[in-house]
């Protein structure tokens, strides 16, 4: 749900978060972010490359997931191809490789 208005931030949700919907909204948002290769996680050759947010907030993710590795956590939200790659990567110790964060402004195309 984190959004910092830069291009590499998780996408902004198109609705407000509400108490009775919060768990479902956060689950949906995590799925959207994890499966977005420009913002979340992508496969590059034999490597799985993560958003730097996974590294910057590693302690938070670990506490939230009950101590799971980043690969185990992300695999829960990933589509099949990415999930398989994350599980395979996890068997190798889940080393974290991150892509370069794009701090440019996240603007709507055509906005002035």
C-alpha positions as CSV (number, residue, x, y, z in Angstrom):
1,X,0.0,0.0,0.0
2,X,3.1,2.2,0.3
3,X,3.2,4.9,-2.4
4,X,5.8,7.6,-2.7
5,X,4.8,9.1,-6.0
6,X,7.8,7.9,-8.0
7,X,7.7,5.5,-10.9
8,X,9.1,2.5,-8.9
9,X,6.6,2.9,-6.1
10,X,3.9,0.3,-5.9
11,X,0.9,1.5,-7.9
12,X,-1.6,3.8,-6.3
13,X,-4.9,2.0,-5.6
14,X,-8.0,3.3,-7.4
15,X,-10.1,3.4,-4.2
16,X,-9.7,4.3,-0.6
17,X,-8.8,1.7,2.0
18,X,-11.7,0.9,4.3
19,X,-11.7,-1.0,7.6
20,X,-14.1,-3.7,6.5
21,X,-12.3,-4.3,3.2
22,X,-8.7,-3.6,4.4
23,X,-7.4,-7.2,4.4
24,X,-8.7,-8.0,1.0
25,X,-7.5,-4.6,-0.4
26,X,-4.0,-5.1,1.0
27,X,-3.8,-8.7,-0.4
28,X,-5.0,-7.5,-3.8
29,X,-2.5,-4.6,-3.7
30,X,0.4,-6.9,-2.8
31,X,-0.5,-9.2,-5.7
32,X,-0.6,-6.3,-8.1
33,X,2.7,-5.0,-6.9
34,X,4.6,-8.3,-6.7
35,X,3.5,-9.3,-10.2
36,X,4.4,-5.9,-11.8
37,X,7.9,-6.5,-13.3
38,X,8.5,-2.7,-13.5
39,X,7.8,-2.1,-9.9
40,X,7.8,-5.3,-7.9
41,X,9.7,-8.5,-8.9
42,X,11.0,-9.6,-12.3
43,X,12.8,-12.5,-13.8
44,X,16.0,-11.6,-15.7
45,X,17.6,-14.7,-17.2
46,X,18.2,-17.1,-14.3
47,X,17.9,-14.3,-11.7
48,X,15.0,-13.0,-9.7
49,X,15.3,-9.3,-9.3
50,X,13.4,-7.5,-6.5
51,X,12.2,-3.9,-5.9
52,X,14.7,-2.3,-3.5
53,X,11.7,-1.9,-1.2
54,X,12.1,-5.5,-0.3
55,X,15.6,-4.7,0.9
56,X,14.9,-1.3,2.5
57,X,11.9,-2.7,4.5
58,X,13.3,-6.3,5.0
59,X,12.7,-6.2,8.8
60,X,9.1,-5.0,8.3
61,X,8.4,-7.7,5.7
62,X,10.0,-10.4,8.0
63,X,7.9,-9.4,11.0
64,X,4.7,-9.2,8.9
65,X,5.3,-12.6,7.3
66,X,6.3,-14.4,10.5
67,X,10.0,-14.7,9.6
68,X,9.5,-16.1,6.1
69,X,12.2,-15.4,3.5
70,X,11.5,-12.7,0.9
71,X,11.1,-15.5,-1.7
72,X,8.6,-17.3,0.5
73,X,6.6,-14.2,1.2
74,X,6.5,-13.0,-2.4
75,X,5.7,-16.5,-3.7
76,X,2.3,-16.3,-1.9
77,X,1.3,-13.4,-4.0
78,X,3.0,-14.3,-7.3
79,X,1.4,-15.6,-10.5
80,X,2.5,-19.2,-11.4
81,X,5.7,-18.5,-13.5
82,X,7.0,-16.0,-11.0
83,X,6.0,-18.2,-8.0
84,X,7.9,-21.1,-9.5
85,X,11.0,-18.9,-10.0
86,X,10.7,-17.6,-6.4
87,X,10.4,-21.0,-5.0
88,X,13.5,-22.2,-7.0
89,X,15.4,-19.1,-5.9
90,X,14.4,-19.8,-2.3
91,X,16.0,-23.2,-2.5
92,X,19.2,-21.4,-3.3
93,X,19.0,-19.3,-0.1
94,X,16.9,-16.4,-1.7
95,X,19.8,-14.0,-2.2
96,X,18.4,-10.5,-2.8
97,X,19.3,-8.8,-6.0
98,X,17.5,-5.5,-6.6
99,X,16.9,-3.3,-9.6
100,X,17.7,0.4,-9.7
101,X,14.9,2.5,-8.2
102,X,13.3,5.0,-10.6
103,X,12.7,8.2,-8.5
104,X,11.2,10.1,-11.4
105,X,7.7,11.5,-10.8
106,X,4.8,9.0,-11.3
107,X,2.6,11.1,-13.5
108,X,-0.5,10.2,-15.4
109,X,0.3,10.0,-19.2
110,X,-0.7,13.3,-20.8
111,X,-1.1,15.1,-17.4
112,X,0.1,18.7,-17.3
